[in-house]
Amino acid sequence: MGLTLLASTCLLIVTLSYSVRCWLSPFGDCRRCHGMGHKLTTDRKGKPKRGKDCRRCHATGKRIRIGRWLHNRATRTYRAGTR
C-alpha cells in the first residue's frame, strides 16, 4: 500500500516537473548536432572546420520537446473541433 503511494507520487512529481520544463523552455538542443546547427569536420591537416548544415534542425540548433509537441497537437485538434 505504501509502496504504491510512493511510486505514484514520484511519477506525479516527474510528470509535473517535465510539464513545467516544456512550458518554460519549449525548445531543446538538437540531438544530432548538439545545438551547433552544423557538424564539425576536419580537413586533411586535422584542423577542425565547419561542416554542412544540420538537416534535422535546419541549422537552427534547436528542436521542439516531445511534451510541447504533444501539447501543441492537442491544442490544435481541440481548436479545430470546436469551430
Distance bins in CASP14 RR format, pairs under 12 A and 6 or more apart:
PFRMAT RR
TARGET T0000
AUTHOR 0000-0000-0000
RMODE 2
METHOD distances of the structure
MODEL  1
1 7 0 0 0 0 0 1 0 0 0 0 0
1 8 0 0 0 0 0 1 0 0 0 0 0
2 8 0 0 0 0 1 0 0 0 0 0 0
2 9 0 0 0 0 1 0 0 0 0 0 0
2 10 0 0 0 0 0 1 0 0 0 0 0
3 9 0 0 0 0 0 1 0 0 0 0 0
3 10 0 0 0 0 0 1 0 0 0 0 0
4 10 0 0 0 0 0 1 0 0 0 0 0
4 11 0 0 0 0 0 1 0 0 0 0 0
5 11 0 0 0 0 0 1 0 0 0 0 0
5 12 0 0 0 0 0 1 0 0 0 0 0
6 12 0 0 0 0 0 1 0 0 0 0 0
6 13 0 0 0 0 0 1 0 0 0 0 0
7 13 0 0 0 0 0 1 0 0 0 0 0
7 14 0 0 0 0 0 1 0 0 0 0 0
8 14 0 0 0 0 0 1 0 0 0 0 0
8 15 0 0 0 0 0 1 0 0 0 0 0
9 15 0 0 0 0 0 1 0 0 0 0 0
9 16 0 0 0 0 0 1 0 0 0 0 0
10 16 0 0 0 0 0 1 0 0 0 0 0
10 17 0 0 0 0 0 1 0 0 0 0 0
11 17 0 0 0 0 0 1 0 0 0 0 0
11 18 0 0 0 0 0 1 0 0 0 0 0
12 18 0 0 0 0 0 1 0 0 0 0 0
12 19 0 0 0 0 0 1 0 0 0 0 0
13 19 0 0 0 0 0 1 0 0 0 0 0
13 20 0 0 0 0 0 1 0 0 0 0 0
14 20 0 0 0 0 0 1 0 0 0 0 0
14 21 0 0 0 0 0 1 0 0 0 0 0
15 21 0 0 0 0 0 1 0 0 0 0 0
15 22 0 0 0 0 0 1 0 0 0 0 0
15 67 0 0 0 0 0 1 0 0 0 0 0
16 22 0 0 0 0 0 1 0 0 0 0 0
16 23 0 0 0 0 0 1 0 0 0 0 0
17 23 0 0 0 0 0 1 0 0 0 0 0
17 24 0 0 0 0 0 1 0 0 0 0 0
18 24 0 0 0 0 0 1 0 0 0 0 0
18 25 0 0 0 0 0 1 0 0 0 0 0
18 26 0 0 0 0 0 1 0 0 0 0 0
18 65 0 0 0 0 1 0 0 0 0 0 0
18 66 0 0 0 0 1 0 0 0 0 0 0
18 67 1 0 0 1 0 0 0 0 0 0 0
18 68 0 0 0 0 0 1 0 0 0 0 0
18 70 0 0 0 0 0 1 0 0 0 0 0
18 71 0 0 0 0 0 1 0 0 0 0 0
19 25 0 0 0 0 0 1 0 0 0 0 0
19 26 0 0 0 0 0 1 0 0 0 0 0
19 65 0 0 0 0 0 1 0 0 0 0 0
19 66 0 0 0 0 0 1 0 0 0 0 0
19 67 1 0 0 1 0 0 0 0 0 0 0
19 68 0 0 0 0 1 0 0 0 0 0 0
19 70 0 0 0 0 0 1 0 0 0 0 0
19 71 0 0 0 0 1 0 0 0 0 0 0
20 26 0 0 0 0 0 1 0 0 0 0 0
20 65 0 0 0 0 0 1 0 0 0 0 0
20 67 0 0 0 0 0 1 0 0 0 0 0
20 68 0 0 0 0 0 1 0 0 0 0 0
21 27 0 0 0 0 0 1 0 0 0 0 0
21 28 0 0 0 0 1 0 0 0 0 0 0
21 65 1 0 0 1 0 0 0 0 0 0 0
21 66 0 0 0 0 0 1 0 0 0 0 0
21 67 0 0 0 0 1 0 0 0 0 0 0
21 68 0 0 0 0 1 0 0 0 0 0 0
22 28 0 0 0 0 1 0 0 0 0 0 0
22 64 0 0 0 0 1 0 0 0 0 0 0
22 65 1 0 1 0 0 0 0 0 0 0 0
22 66 0 0 0 0 1 0 0 0 0 0 0
22 67 1 0 1 0 0 0 0 0 0 0 0
22 68 1 0 1 0 0 0 0 0 0 0 0
22 69 0 0 0 0 1 0 0 0 0 0 0
22 70 0 0 0 0 1 0 0 0 0 0 0
22 71 1 0 0 1 0 0 0 0 0 0 0
22 72 0 0 0 0 0 1 0 0 0 0 0
23 65 0 0 0 0 1 0 0 0 0 0 0
23 67 0 0 0 0 1 0 0 0 0 0 0
23 68 1 0 0 1 0 0 0 0 0 0 0
23 71 0 0 0 0 1 0 0 0 0 0 0
23 72 0 0 0 0 0 1 0 0 0 0 0
24 65 0 0 0 0 0 1 0 0 0 0 0
24 68 0 0 0 0 0 1 0 0 0 0 0
25 62 0 0 0 0 0 1 0 0 0 0 0
25 63 0 0 0 0 0 1 0 0 0 0 0
25 64 0 0 0 0 0 1 0 0 0 0 0
25 65 1 0 0 1 0 0 0 0 0 0 0
25 67 0 0 0 0 0 1 0 0 0 0 0
25 68 0 0 0 0 1 0 0 0 0 0 0
26 62 0 0 0 0 1 0 0 0 0 0 0
26 63 0 0 0 0 0 1 0 0 0 0 0
26 64 1 0 0 1 0 0 0 0 0 0 0
26 65 1 0 1 0 0 0 0 0 0 0 0
26 66 0 0 0 0 0 1 0 0 0 0 0
26 67 0 0 0 0 1 0 0 0 0 0 0
26 68 1 0 1 0 0 0 0 0 0 0 0
26 69 0 0 0 0 1 0 0 0 0 0 0
26 70 0 0 0 0 0 1 0 0 0 0 0
26 71 0 0 0 0 1 0 0 0 0 0 0
26 72 0 0 0 0 1 0 0 0 0 0 0
27 35 0 0 0 0 0 1 0 0 0 0 0
27 57 0 0 0 0 1 0 0 0 0 0 0
27 60 0 0 0 0 1 0 0 0 0 0 0
27 61 0 0 0 0 1 0 0 0 0 0 0
27 62 1 0 1 0 0 0 0 0 0 0 0
27 63 1 0 0 1 0 0 0 0 0 0 0
27 64 1 0 1 0 0 0 0 0 0 0 0
27 65 1 0 0 1 0 0 0 0 0 0 0
27 66 0 0 0 0 0 1 0 0 0 0 0
27 67 0 0 0 0 0 1 0 0 0 0 0
27 68 1 0 0 1 0 0 0 0 0 0 0
27 69 0 0 0 0 0 1 0 0 0 0 0
28 34 0 0 0 0 0 1 0 0 0 0 0
28 35 0 0 0 0 1 0 0 0 0 0 0
28 57 0 0 0 0 1 0 0 0 0 0 0
28 60 0 0 0 0 0 1 0 0 0 0 0
28 61 0 0 0 0 1 0 0 0 0 0 0
28 62 1 0 1 0 0 0 0 0 0 0 0
28 63 1 0 1 0 0 0 0 0 0 0 0
28 64 1 0 0 1 0 0 0 0 0 0 0
28 65 1 0 0 1 0 0 0 0 0 0 0
28 66 0 0 0 0 0 1 0 0 0 0 0
28 67 0 0 0 0 0 1 0 0 0 0 0
28 68 0 0 0 0 1 0 0 0 0 0 0
28 69 0 0 0 0 0 1 0 0 0 0 0
29 35 1 0 1 0 0 0 0 0 0 0 0
29 36 0 0 0 0 1 0 0 0 0 0 0
29 37 0 0 0 0 1 0 0 0 0 0 0
29 54 0 0 0 0 0 1 0 0 0 0 0
29 56 0 0 0 0 0 1 0 0 0 0 0
29 57 0 0 0 0 1 0 0 0 0 0 0
29 60 0 0 0 0 0 1 0 0 0 0 0
29 61 1 0 0 1 0 0 0 0 0 0 0
29 62 1 0 0 1 0 0 0 0 0 0 0
29 63 1 0 0 1 0 0 0 0 0 0 0
29 64 0 0 0 0 0 1 0 0 0 0 0
29 65 0 0 0 0 0 1 0 0 0 0 0
30 36 1 0 0 1 0 0 0 0 0 0 0
30 37 1 0 0 1 0 0 0 0 0 0 0
30 38 0 0 0 0 0 1 0 0 0 0 0
30 39 0 0 0 0 0 1 0 0 0 0 0
30 53 0 0 0 0 0 1 0 0 0 0 0
30 54 1 0 0 1 0 0 0 0 0 0 0
30 55 0 0 0 0 0 1 0 0 0 0 0
30 56 1 0 1 0 0 0 0 0 0 0 0
30 57 1 1 0 0 0 0 0 0 0 0 0
30 58 0 0 0 0 1 0 0 0 0 0 0
30 59 0 0 0 0 1 0 0 0 0 0 0
30 60 1 0 0 1 0 0 0 0 0 0 0
30 61 1 0 1 0 0 0 0 0 0 0 0
30 62 1 0 0 1 0 0 0 0 0 0 0
30 63 1 0 1 0 0 0 0 0 0 0 0
30 64 0 0 0 0 0 1 0 0 0 0 0
30 65 0 0 0 0 0 1 0 0 0 0 0
31 37 0 0 0 0 0 1 0 0 0 0 0
31 54 0 0 0 0 1 0 0 0 0 0 0
31 56 1 0 0 1 0 0 0 0 0 0 0
31 57 0 0 0 0 1 0 0 0 0 0 0
31 61 0 0 0 0 1 0 0 0 0 0 0
31 62 0 0 0 0 0 1 0 0 0 0 0
31 63 1 0 0 1 0 0 0 0 0 0 0
31 65 0 0 0 0 0 1 0 0 0 0 0
31 66 0 0 0 0 0 1 0 0 0 0 0
32 38 0 0 0 0 0 1 0 0 0 0 0
32 39 1 0 0 1 0 0 0 0 0 0 0
32 52 0 0 0 0 0 1 0 0 0 0 0
32 53 0 0 0 0 0 1 0 0 0 0 0
32 54 1 0 1 0 0 0 0 0 0 0 0
32 55 0 0 0 0 1 0 0 0 0 0 0
32 56 1 0 1 0 0 0 0 0 0 0 0
32 57 1 0 0 1 0 0 0 0 0 0 0
32 58 0 0 0 0 0 1 0 0 0 0 0
32 59 0 0 0 0 0 1 0 0 0 0 0
32 60 0 0 0 0 0 1 0 0 0 0 0
32 61 0 0 0 0 1 0 0 0 0 0 0
32 62 0 0 0 0 0 1 0 0 0 0 0
32 63 0 0 0 0 1 0 0 0 0 0 0
33 39 1 0 1 0 0 0 0 0 0 0 0
33 40 0 0 0 0 1 0 0 0 0 0 0
33 41 0 0 0 0 0 1 0 0 0 0 0
33 50 0 0 0 0 0 1 0 0 0 0 0
33 51 0 0 0 0 1 0 0 0 0 0 0
33 52 0 0 0 0 1 0 0 0 0 0 0
33 53 0 0 0 0 1 0 0 0 0 0 0
33 54 1 1 0 0 0 0 0 0 0 0 0
33 55 0 0 0 0 1 0 0 0 0 0 0
33 56 1 0 0 1 0 0 0 0 0 0 0
33 57 1 0 0 1 0 0 0 0 0 0 0
33 58 0 0 0 0 0 1 0 0 0 0 0
33 59 0 0 0 0 1 0 0 0 0 0 0
33 60 0 0 0 0 1 0 0 0 0 0 0
33 61 1 0 1 0 0 0 0 0 0 0 0
33 62 0 0 0 0 0 1 0 0 0 0 0
33 63 0 0 0 0 1 0 0 0 0 0 0
34 40 0 0 0 0 1 0 0 0 0 0 0
34 54 0 0 0 0 1 0 0 0 0 0 0
34 56 0 0 0 0 0 1 0 0 0 0 0
34 57 0 0 0 0 0 1 0 0 0 0 0
34 61 0 0 0 0 1 0 0 0 0 0 0
34 62 0 0 0 0 0 1 0 0 0 0 0
34 63 0 0 0 0 0 1 0 0 0 0 0
35 54 0 0 0 0 1 0 0 0 0 0 0
35 56 0 0 0 0 0 1 0 0 0 0 0
35 57 1 0 0 1 0 0 0 0 0 0 0
35 59 0 0 0 0 0 1 0 0 0 0 0
35 60 0 0 0 0 1 0 0 0 0 0 0
35 61 1 1 0 0 0 0 0 0 0 0 0
35 62 1 0 0 1 0 0 0 0 0 0 0
35 63 0 0 0 0 1 0 0 0 0 0 0
36 48 0 0 0 0 0 1 0 0 0 0 0
36 50 0 0 0 0 1 0 0 0 0 0 0
36 51 0 0 0 0 1 0 0 0 0 0 0
36 52 0 0 0 0 0 1 0 0 0 0 0
36 53 0 0 0 0 1 0 0 0 0 0 0
36 54 1 0 0 1 0 0 0 0 0 0 0
36 56 0 0 0 0 0 1 0 0 0 0 0
36 57 0 0 0 0 1 0 0 0 0 0 0
36 59 0 0 0 0 1 0 0 0 0 0 0
36 60 0 0 0 0 0 1 0 0 0 0 0
36 61 1 0 0 1 0 0 0 0 0 0 0
36 62 0 0 0 0 0 1 0 0 0 0 0
37 50 0 0 0 0 1 0 0 0 0 0 0
37 51 0 0 0 0 1 0 0 0 0 0 0
37 52 0 0 0 0 1 0 0 0 0 0 0
37 53 1 0 0 1 0 0 0 0 0 0 0
37 54 1 0 1 0 0 0 0 0 0 0 0
37 55 0 0 0 0 0 1 0 0 0 0 0
37 56 0 0 0 0 1 0 0 0 0 0 0
37 57 1 0 0 1 0 0 0 0 0 0 0
37 58 0 0 0 0 1 0 0 0 0 0 0
37 59 1 0 1 0 0 0 0 0 0 0 0
37 60 1 0 0 1 0 0 0 0 0 0 0
37 61 1 0 1 0 0 0 0 0 0 0 0
37 62 0 0 0 0 1 0 0 0 0 0 0
37 63 0 0 0 0 0 1 0 0 0 0 0
38 48 0 0 0 0 0 1 0 0 0 0 0
38 49 0 0 0 0 0 1 0 0 0 0 0
38 50 1 0 1 0 0 0 0 0 0 0 0
38 51 1 0 1 0 0 0 0 0 0 0 0
38 52 1 0 0 1 0 0 0 0 0 0 0
38 53 1 0 1 0 0 0 0 0 0 0 0
38 54 1 0 1 0 0 0 0 0 0 0 0
38 55 0 0 0 0 0 1 0 0 0 0 0
38 56 0 0 0 0 0 1 0 0 0 0 0
38 57 0 0 0 0 1 0 0 0 0 0 0
38 58 0 0 0 0 0 1 0 0 0 0 0
38 59 1 0 0 1 0 0 0 0 0 0 0
38 60 0 0 0 0 0 1 0 0 0 0 0
38 61 0 0 0 0 1 0 0 0 0 0 0
39 48 0 0 0 0 0 1 0 0 0 0 0
39 49 0 0 0 0 0 1 0 0 0 0 0
39 50 0 0 0 0 1 0 0 0 0 0 0
39 51 1 0 1 0 0 0 0 0 0 0 0
39 52 1 0 0 1 0 0 0 0 0 0 0
39 53 0 0 0 0 1 0 0 0 0 0 0
39 54 1 0 0 1 0 0 0 0 0 0 0
39 55 0 0 0 0 1 0 0 0 0 0 0
39 56 0 0 0 0 0 1 0 0 0 0 0
39 57 0 0 0 0 0 1 0 0 0 0 0
39 59 0 0 0 0 0 1 0 0 0 0 0
39 61 0 0 0 0 0 1 0 0 0 0 0
40 46 0 0 0 0 0 1 0 0 0 0 0
40 47 0 0 0 0 0 1 0 0 0 0 0
40 48 1 0 1 0 0 0 0 0 0 0 0
40 49 1 0 0 1 0 0 0 0 0 0 0
40 50 1 0 0 1 0 0 0 0 0 0 0
40 51 1 0 0 1 0 0 0 0 0 0 0
40 52 0 0 0 0 0 1 0 0 0 0 0
40 54 0 0 0 0 0 1 0 0 0 0 0
41 47 0 0 0 0 1 0 0 0 0 0 0
41 48 1 0 0 1 0 0 0 0 0 0 0
41 49 1 0 0 1 0 0 0 0 0 0 0
41 50 1 0 0 1 0 0 0 0 0 0 0
41 51 1 0 1 0 0 0 0 0 0 0 0
41 52 0 0 0 0 1 0 0 0 0 0 0
42 48 1 0 1 0 0 0 0 0 0 0 0
42 49 1 0 0 1 0 0 0 0 0 0 0
42 50 0 0 0 0 0 1 0 0 0 0 0
42 51 0 0 0 0 1 0 0 0 0 0 0
43 49 1 0 1 0 0 0 0 0 0 0 0
43 50 0 0 0 0 0 1 0 0 0 0 0
43 51 0 0 0 0 0 1 0 0 0 0 0
50 59 0 0 0 0 0 1 0 0 0 0 0
51 59 0 0 0 0 0 1 0 0 0 0 0
52 58 0 0 0 0 0 1 0 0 0 0 0
52 59 0 0 0 0 1 0 0 0 0 0 0
53 59 1 1 0 0 0 0 0 0 0 0 0
53 60 0 0 0 0 1 0 0 0 0 0 0
53 61 0 0 0 0 1 0 0 0 0 0 0
54 60 0 0 0 0 1 0 0 0 0 0 0
54 61 1 0 0 1 0 0 0 0 0 0 0
54 62 0 0 0 0 0 1 0 0 0 0 0
54 63 0 0 0 0 1 0 0 0 0 0 0
55 61 0 0 0 0 0 1 0 0 0 0 0
56 62 0 0 0 0 0 1 0 0 0 0 0
56 63 1 0 0 1 0 0 0 0 0 0 0
56 64 0 0 0 0 0 1 0 0 0 0 0
57 63 1 0 1 0 0 0 0 0 0 0 0
57 64 0 0 0 0 1 0 0 0 0 0 0
62 68 0 0 0 0 0 1 0 0 0 0 0
63 69 0 0 0 0 1 0 0 0 0 0 0
64 70 0 0 0 0 0 1 0 0 0 0 0
64 71 0 0 0 0 1 0 0 0 0 0 0
64 72 1 0 0 1 0 0 0 0 0 0 0
64 73 0 0 0 0 0 1 0 0 0 0 0
65 71 0 0 0 0 1 0 0 0 0 0 0
65 72 0 0 0 0 0 1 0 0 0 0 0
66 72 0 0 0 0 0 1 0 0 0 0 0
66 73 0 0 0 0 0 1 0 0 0 0 0
67 73 0 0 0 0 1 0 0 0 0 0 0
67 74 0 0 0 0 1 0 0 0 0 0 0
67 75 0 0 0 0 0 1 0 0 0 0 0
68 74 0 0 0 0 0 1 0 0 0 0 0
68 75 0 0 0 0 0 1 0 0 0 0 0
69 75 0 0 0 0 0 1 0 0 0 0 0
69 76 0 0 0 0 0 1 0 0 0 0 0
70 76 0 0 0 0 0 1 0 0 0 0 0
70 77 0 0 0 0 0 1 0 0 0 0 0
71 77 0 0 0 0 0 1 0 0 0 0 0
71 78 0 0 0 0 0 1 0 0 0 0 0
72 78 0 0 0 0 0 1 0 0 0 0 0
72 79 0 0 0 0 0 1 0 0 0 0 0
73 79 0 0 0 0 0 1 0 0 0 0 0
73 80 0 0 0 0 0 1 0 0 0 0 0
74 80 0 0 0 0 0 1 0 0 0 0 0
74 81 0 0 0 0 0 1 0 0 0 0 0
75 81 0 0 0 0 0 1 0 0 0 0 0
75 82 0 0 0 0 0 1 0 0 0 0 0
76 82 0 0 0 0 0 1 0 0 0 0 0
76 83 0 0 0 0 0 1 0 0 0 0 0
77 83 0 0 0 0 0 1 0 0 0 0 0
END
